[in-house]
């Protein structure tokens, strides 16, 4: 699947296309990955680890459902970035 329908472009897998369909620069992909990592850390159930009222007010998530979803998403973005780097995907956009 070509992102720009060019004959000489690298065939981009659908999983990479879905991850970075509206991202055209590596810098923006890195910002997306770091934001996802930060949200993953936020989504850990911190009130279960630290018994503090302040922590309970700041970190509202008290179960593992968000973290269980965010970890695979972060891995997907990182693997997509790695594929783009290894296959010169940023040059073909």
C-alpha positions in Angstrom: 0.0 0.0 0.0 1.5 3.3 -1.0 0.7 6.3 1.1 1.1 8.7 -1.9 0.3 6.2 -4.8 3.8 6.6 -6.3 5.3 3.7 -8.2 8.8 4.2 -6.6 7.5 4.6 -3.1 8.2 2.0 -0.4 5.3 -0.4 0.2 4.0 0.7 3.5 2.2 -1.9 5.7 -1.3 -1.1 6.7 -0.3 -1.1 10.4 2.2 1.6 9.8 -0.2 3.6 7.7 -2.9 3.4 10.4 -0.4 4.6 13.0 1.0 7.6 11.1 -1.7 8.3 8.5 -1.8 12.1 9.3 1.8 12.5 10.5 4.3 13.5 7.9 7.4 14.3 10.0 9.5 12.1 12.2 9.5 14.9 14.9 5.8 14.8 15.1 5.8 11.0 15.4 8.2 11.3 18.3 6.0 13.8 20.0 3.0 11.4 19.6 5.1 8.6 21.1 6.3 10.6 24.1 2.8 11.9 24.7 1.5 8.3 24.6 4.2 7.2 27.0 3.4 10.0 29.4 -0.3 9.2 29.3 0.6 5.5 29.9 2.5 6.5 33.0 -0.4 8.6 34.1 -2.9 5.8 33.5 -1.2 3.5 36.0 -3.4 3.0 39.1 -1.1 5.1 41.4 -3.6 5.3 44.2 -3.1 1.5 44.7 0.6 2.1 45.1 0.7 5.2 47.2 -1.7 5.8 50.1 -2.1 9.6 49.9 -5.1 11.9 49.4 -3.1 14.1 47.1 -2.3 11.2 44.8 -5.9 10.2 44.8 -7.0 13.7 43.7 -4.4 14.0 41.0 -4.5 10.5 39.6 -8.1 9.6 39.1 -7.6 6.2 37.5 -7.9 3.4 40.0 -7.8 0.3 37.8 -5.6 -1.3 35.2 -7.9 -0.9 32.1 -6.3 2.2 30.7 -2.7 1.0 31.2 -3.6 -2.3 29.7 -4.7 -0.5 26.6 -2.0 2.1 26.4 1.0 -0.2 26.6 0.2 -2.0 23.3 -0.5 1.3 21.6 2.9 2.7 22.7 4.6 -0.5 21.4 2.6 -0.1 18.1 3.8 3.5 17.6 7.4 2.6 18.5 7.4 -0.3 16.0 5.8 1.9 13.3 8.5 4.5 13.9 11.2 1.9 13.6 9.7 0.6 10.4 9.6 4.1 8.9 13.2 4.7 10.0 14.5 1.4 8.5 12.6 1.8 5.2 13.2 5.5 4.6 9.5 6.0 5.0 9.8 9.7 5.9 11.4 10.6 2.6 8.5 9.2 0.5 5.9 11.4 2.1 
